[in-house]
Amino acid sequence: MKIDIWHNVLWSRYKGRVFSALHRKAQASGDLVHFVQMAETDGNRVGLGAVDLDYHRYPFELLYRGALNAIPRWRSVPYFFWRGLTGRADFTIIAGYASAQDWAQLLGLVLQGRPRGVFCDSTLGESRPGRLRAGLKRFFFRRCDLIFCYGERAQAMALHFGARPEALVTRCQAAALPDDYNAAVIPELRAHLRSPSPSFLYVGRLAPEKNLSRLLSAFARFVVEQPSARLRLVGAGPLQLQLVREAEALGITDRLAFVGGLDQHALADEYLAATALILPSLREPWGLVVNEALAYGCPVLVSDRCGCLPELVRPGLSGLAFDPLNEAALRDGMAALAGEDSPSAVSCLSVITPFTPDAAAADILDAIHRLRGC
């Protein structure tokens, strides 16, 4: 069977791991998978580092150099329509449903009657309101044979916008861990490296949707009760100067560290040392940093707007969820995870162990085989 899989940007390391695993499985099953990467990166990721091809151990076609959003639509839309109209794959997965290129490709595939699916990463919390947008999503989803969703929340979104239940495929979301990662040594490493005083960690862009101002305010309240507490922000973004000023106004400058970007091994040390990872986002399709933290035995305190609930956030085993608009709930979550009953490294690992690139690849390939009767 010939399968075409399209993806938006080569920059995504986690997709590199999943597609590499999918390539291996396809070779073993006698399938031919052709991967198409639309561009190297996009505007949100420019400045976050170059593409690391070590994660992409599979053959792929790269359509455009540079950022995807820099490609003129007059140039890309007709080309994507032509690729959909002339494609000869037994099954094609479209990268998404939001861009004009996605729609052009869908139209081409529909016109020639080719079986097709789409990757669906979003949740209802991310969906923009409006009858027109809702109608467009319904049209797109109803014309896909399979819809590959991350977890329950993505499935709920697809169903809300008219997807057929039998078309839904739950696919595993997997982080891109280093080649030398070894889960067996994590509990001992964490016991040795974990900070003796409360030390909270944020990893991601310093951007408005990440709700970091409320995180700083909640942390300032926590410091009143735990003066030795620390908060470390790993990442970069447009809000950094504003957050520095807010920290000064809250009187927590000496408790807060802006770490900047880190490579994977340095980031692993941060997870191993932290009391908990905090992801306070107002919207988040999934939250891969939660996968990463749990893989290093680090409990998580996660906004209930994130797509990785309920799969990865399990009270008593991996961490807690909270309302990102409730500052007191965030502070209480910090206190709970800094206490003696915080989840252990072993229980965190038990939750994350099934979420591997191999499992993610199997979810995709097995669903296509079932549809095609292979």
C-alpha positions as CSV (number, residue, x, y, z in Angstrom):
1,M,0.0,0.0,0.0
2,K,1.2,3.5,-0.9
3,I,0.6,6.2,1.8
4,D,1.3,9.9,1.5
5,I,1.7,11.8,4.8
6,W,1.9,15.6,4.8
7,H,3.2,17.7,7.6
8,N,3.6,21.4,8.0
9,V,7.1,22.1,9.3
10,L,10.3,20.1,9.5
11,W,11.2,21.9,12.7
12,S,9.1,19.6,14.9
13,R,11.4,17.1,16.6
14,Y,8.6,15.0,18.0
15,K,7.1,14.4,14.6
16,G,10.6,13.5,13.4
17,R,10.7,10.7,16.0
18,V,7.1,9.5,15.1
19,F,7.7,9.6,11.4
20,S,11.0,7.7,11.8
21,A,9.2,5.0,13.7
22,L,6.4,5.0,11.1
23,H,9.0,4.6,8.3
24,R,10.5,1.5,10.1
25,K,7.1,-0.1,10.7
26,A,6.1,0.5,7.1
27,Q,9.2,-1.2,5.8
28,A,8.4,-4.2,8.0
29,S,4.8,-4.4,6.8
30,G,5.7,-3.9,3.1
31,D,4.0,-0.4,2.8
32,L,5.5,2.5,1.0
33,V,5.1,5.8,2.9
34,H,6.0,9.0,1.2
35,F,6.5,11.9,3.7
36,V,6.1,15.5,2.5
37,Q,7.3,18.3,4.7
38,M,5.7,21.6,3.6
39,A,8.5,23.9,4.9
40,E,11.4,24.0,7.3
41,T,9.7,26.2,10.0
42,D,7.1,28.8,10.6
43,G,7.0,32.4,12.0
44,N,6.4,31.3,15.6
45,R,9.4,29.1,15.6
46,V,11.9,31.3,13.8
47,G,14.5,32.1,16.5
48,L,13.8,29.0,18.5
49,G,16.7,27.1,16.9
50,A,17.5,25.5,13.5
51,V,16.0,22.3,12.2
52,D,17.8,19.3,13.7
53,L,17.8,16.6,11.1
54,D,19.1,14.0,13.5
55,Y,15.4,13.5,14.5
56,H,14.3,12.9,10.9
57,R,15.5,9.4,10.1
58,Y,13.3,8.7,7.2
59,P,13.2,9.9,3.5
60,F,11.1,13.0,3.0
61,E,10.3,15.6,0.3
62,L,10.8,19.2,1.4
63,L,8.6,21.6,-0.6
64,Y,9.9,25.0,0.6
65,R,12.9,26.4,2.3
66,G,12.3,28.8,5.2
67,A,9.1,29.6,7.0
68,L,5.7,28.2,5.8
69,N,3.9,31.5,6.4
70,A,6.3,33.4,4.2
71,I,5.2,31.4,1.1
72,P,2.7,33.4,-1.0
73,R,-0.7,31.8,-1.3
74,W,-1.0,32.5,-5.0
75,R,2.0,30.2,-5.4
76,S,1.3,27.5,-2.9
77,V,-2.5,27.0,-3.2
78,P,-2.6,26.0,-6.8
79,Y,0.3,23.6,-6.3
80,F,-1.4,21.9,-3.3
81,F,-4.6,21.5,-5.4
82,W,-2.6,20.0,-8.2
83,R,-0.8,17.6,-5.8
84,G,-4.2,16.5,-4.5
85,L,-5.7,16.1,-7.9
86,T,-2.8,14.1,-9.3
87,G,-1.8,12.1,-6.2
88,R,-1.7,8.3,-6.7
89,A,-1.4,7.2,-3.1
90,D,-3.9,4.6,-1.7
91,F,-4.3,6.9,1.3
92,T,-3.3,10.5,2.0
93,I,-3.1,12.3,5.3
94,I,-3.5,16.1,5.0
95,A,-1.4,18.1,7.5
96,G,-4.3,20.0,8.9
97,Y,-7.6,21.8,8.1
98,A,-6.9,25.5,8.8
99,S,-4.9,26.7,5.9
100,A,-5.8,27.5,2.3
101,Q,-3.2,24.9,1.2
102,D,-5.0,22.2,3.3
103,W,-8.3,23.1,1.6
104,A,-6.8,23.1,-1.8
105,Q,-5.3,19.6,-1.3
106,L,-8.6,18.3,0.1
107,L,-10.5,19.6,-2.9
108,G,-8.1,17.8,-5.3
109,L,-8.3,14.6,-3.4
110,V,-12.2,14.8,-3.3
111,L,-12.4,15.5,-7.0
112,Q,-10.4,12.3,-7.9
113,G,-12.1,10.2,-5.2
114,R,-8.9,9.3,-3.3
115,P,-9.2,8.1,0.3
116,R,-7.9,10.7,2.7
117,G,-7.5,11.7,6.4
118,V,-6.3,14.6,8.4
119,F,-4.3,15.3,11.5
120,C,-6.3,17.1,14.2
121,D,-4.3,18.6,17.0
122,S,-6.8,21.2,18.4
123,T,-9.3,21.2,21.2
124,L,-12.6,23.0,21.7
125,G,-10.8,25.4,24.0
126,E,-8.7,26.6,21.0
127,S,-11.5,26.8,18.5
128,R,-12.3,30.3,17.4
129,P,-16.1,31.1,17.5
130,G,-18.2,31.9,14.5
131,R,-20.8,30.1,12.4
132,L,-18.6,30.3,9.2
133,R,-15.6,28.7,10.9
134,A,-17.8,26.0,12.4
135,G,-19.4,25.3,9.1
136,L,-16.0,25.0,7.4
137,K,-14.7,22.6,9.9
138,R,-17.9,20.5,9.6
139,F,-17.4,20.4,5.8
140,F,-13.8,19.4,6.1
141,F,-14.2,16.7,8.7
142,R,-17.2,15.1,7.0
143,R,-15.1,14.6,3.9
144,C,-12.3,12.8,5.6
145,D,-12.3,9.0,5.9
146,L,-10.1,9.2,9.0
147,I,-9.4,11.9,11.5
148,F,-6.2,11.4,13.6
149,C,-6.8,13.0,17.0
150,Y,-4.6,13.5,20.1
151,G,-6.6,12.2,23.0
152,E,-10.1,12.7,24.2
153,R,-10.2,16.5,23.9
154,A,-9.2,16.6,20.3
155,Q,-11.9,13.9,19.6
156,A,-14.5,15.9,21.4
157,M,-13.7,18.9,19.2
158,A,-13.9,16.8,16.0
159,L,-17.3,15.4,17.1
160,H,-18.6,18.8,18.0
161,F,-17.9,20.0,14.5
162,G,-19.6,17.1,12.7
163,A,-17.0,14.3,12.4
164,R,-18.3,10.8,12.0
165,P,-17.5,8.8,15.2
166,E,-16.3,5.8,13.1
167,A,-13.7,8.1,11.4
168,L,-12.0,9.1,14.6
169,V,-8.6,7.6,15.4
170,T,-7.0,8.2,18.8
171,R,-3.3,8.6,18.2
172,C,-0.6,8.7,20.9
173,Q,1.3,11.9,21.4
174,A,5.0,11.2,22.0
175,A,7.9,13.5,23.0
176,A,11.3,13.5,21.2
177,L,13.6,12.3,24.0
178,P,17.4,12.0,23.5
179,D,18.9,8.9,22.0
180,D,20.6,8.0,25.3
181,Y,17.4,8.4,27.4
182,N,17.0,5.4,29.8
183,A,13.9,5.3,31.9
184,A,15.3,2.6,34.2
185,V,17.8,5.1,35.7
186,I,15.4,8.0,36.1
187,P,14.2,7.3,39.7
188,E,17.8,7.1,41.0
189,L,18.9,10.2,39.1
190,R,15.9,12.2,40.4
191,A,16.5,11.1,44.0
192,H,20.0,12.4,43.6
193,L,19.3,15.7,41.8
194,R,15.9,16.8,43.0
195,S,16.0,20.2,44.7
196,P,15.6,19.9,48.5
197,S,13.5,23.1,48.6
198,P,10.4,23.8,46.4
199,S,11.6,24.5,42.8
200,F,9.1,24.9,40.1
201,L,9.8,24.9,36.4
202,Y,8.1,26.4,33.3
203,V,9.2,25.3,29.8
204,G,7.9,27.1,26.7
205,R,7.5,30.4,24.9
206,L,7.2,33.5,27.0
207,A,4.0,34.5,25.2
208,P,0.6,35.9,26.3
209,E,-1.4,32.6,25.8
210,K,0.9,30.9,28.3
211,N,-0.6,32.8,31.2
212,L,2.8,33.6,32.8
213,S,1.7,36.8,34.6
214,R,-0.7,34.8,36.7
215,L,2.0,32.2,37.3
216,L,4.3,34.9,38.7
217,S,1.5,36.3,40.9
218,A,0.6,32.8,42.3
219,F,4.2,32.1,42.9
220,A,4.6,35.3,44.8
221,R,1.8,34.2,47.1
222,F,3.4,30.8,47.6
223,V,6.8,32.4,48.5
224,V,5.1,34.1,51.5
225,E,4.7,30.7,53.0
226,Q,7.8,29.1,51.5
227,P,10.5,31.7,51.3
228,S,13.1,29.2,50.0
229,A,11.0,28.4,46.9
230,R,12.3,29.0,43.3
231,L,10.7,29.4,39.9
232,R,12.7,28.8,36.7
233,L,11.4,29.9,33.3
234,V,13.0,28.0,30.4
235,G,12.4,29.6,27.0
236,A,12.2,32.9,25.2
237,G,9.6,35.1,23.8
238,P,8.0,38.6,23.4
239,L,6.9,38.9,27.1
240,Q,10.3,38.5,28.7
241,L,10.9,42.2,29.5
242,Q,7.3,42.6,30.8
243,L,7.7,39.5,33.0
244,V,11.0,40.9,34.4
245,R,9.2,44.1,35.4
246,E,6.3,42.2,37.0
247,A,8.7,40.1,39.0
248,E,10.3,43.3,40.3
249,A,7.0,44.7,41.3
250,L,6.0,41.4,43.1
251,G,9.3,41.3,44.9
252,I,10.3,37.9,43.7
253,T,13.3,38.8,41.5
254,D,15.7,36.9,43.7
255,R,13.4,33.8,43.6
256,L,13.0,33.8,39.8
257,A,15.4,32.8,37.0
258,F,15.0,33.4,33.3
259,V,17.0,30.5,32.0
260,G,16.6,31.0,28.2
261,G,16.6,28.2,25.7
262,L,18.3,24.9,26.6
263,D,19.5,21.8,24.7
264,Q,17.9,18.5,25.5
265,H,20.4,17.3,28.0
266,A,20.4,20.6,30.0
267,L,16.6,20.5,29.9
268,A,16.7,17.0,31.3
269,D,18.7,18.2,34.3
270,E,16.0,20.9,34.9
271,Y,13.2,18.2,34.9
272,L,15.2,16.0,37.2
273,A,15.8,18.8,39.7
274,A,12.4,20.4,39.7
275,T,9.7,19.8,42.3
276,A,7.1,20.1,39.5
277,L,6.6,21.4,36.0
278,I,3.9,24.1,35.7
279,L,2.1,24.6,32.5
280,P,-0.5,27.4,33.1
281,S,-1.6,28.0,29.5
282,L,-4.9,29.5,28.6
283,R,-4.9,27.4,25.4
284,E,-2.6,24.5,24.4
285,P,-3.3,21.8,21.8
286,W,-1.5,19.2,23.9
287,G,1.6,20.2,25.9
288,L,4.5,18.1,25.0
289,V,6.5,19.5,27.9
290,V,4.2,17.4,30.1
291,N,5.4,14.3,28.3
292,E,9.0,15.3,28.8
293,A,8.6,16.2,32.5
294,L,6.9,12.9,33.3
295,A,9.6,11.0,31.3
296,Y,12.1,12.4,33.9
297,G,9.9,11.5,36.9
298,C,8.8,15.1,37.4
299,P,5.2,15.7,38.6
300,V,3.1,18.2,36.7
301,L,0.7,21.0,37.5
302,V,-1.3,21.6,34.3
303,S,-4.0,24.1,33.3
304,D,-7.2,22.3,32.6
305,R,-7.3,24.0,29.1
306,C,-4.5,21.8,27.9
307,G,-5.1,18.9,25.5
308,C,-3.1,16.4,27.5
309,L,-5.9,16.1,30.0
310,P,-7.0,13.5,31.1
311,E,-4.5,11.2,29.6
312,L,-1.4,12.5,31.3
313,V,-2.6,14.3,34.4
314,R,-3.7,11.8,37.0
315,P,-4.0,12.9,40.6
316,G,-1.9,10.8,42.9
317,L,0.1,9.4,40.0
318,S,1.4,12.2,37.8
319,G,0.2,15.6,39.1
320,L,-2.8,17.9,39.2
321,A,-4.9,20.1,37.0
322,F,-6.2,23.6,37.8
323,D,-8.3,26.4,36.4
324,P,-5.8,28.8,34.8
325,L,-8.0,31.8,35.7
326,N,-7.9,30.8,39.4
327,E,-4.7,32.1,40.9
328,A,-5.5,30.6,44.3
329,A,-6.0,27.1,42.7
330,L,-2.5,27.5,41.1
331,R,-1.0,28.4,44.4
332,D,-2.7,25.5,46.2
333,G,-1.4,23.2,43.5
334,M,2.1,24.3,44.1
335,A,1.7,23.7,47.8
336,A,0.3,20.2,47.2
337,L,3.1,19.1,44.9
338,A,5.7,20.5,47.2
339,G,4.3,18.3,50.0
340,E,5.2,14.8,51.0
341,D,2.3,13.3,49.0
342,S,3.7,14.5,45.7
343,P,3.7,11.7,43.0
344,S,6.9,9.7,42.8
345,A,9.2,9.4,39.9
346,V,8.1,5.7,39.5
347,S,4.4,6.7,39.3
348,C,5.1,9.5,36.8
349,L,7.0,7.0,34.6
350,S,4.1,4.5,34.8
351,V,1.8,7.1,33.3
352,I,4.1,8.2,30.5
353,T,5.5,4.8,29.5
354,P,2.9,4.0,26.8
355,F,3.3,7.3,25.0
356,T,6.2,6.4,22.7
357,P,7.0,7.2,19.1
358,D,6.5,3.5,18.2
359,A,3.0,3.5,19.7
360,A,2.2,6.8,17.9
361,A,3.4,5.3,14.6
362,A,1.4,2.1,15.2
363,D,-1.8,4.1,15.8
364,I,-1.5,5.8,12.4
365,L,-0.5,2.8,10.4
366,D,-3.0,0.3,12.0
367,A,-5.9,2.7,11.4
368,I,-5.1,3.0,7.7
369,H,-4.8,-0.8,7.4
370,R,-8.2,-1.3,9.0
371,L,-9.8,1.2,6.7
372,R,-8.3,-0.3,3.6
373,G,-9.0,-3.9,4.8
374,C,-5.3,-4.9,4.9
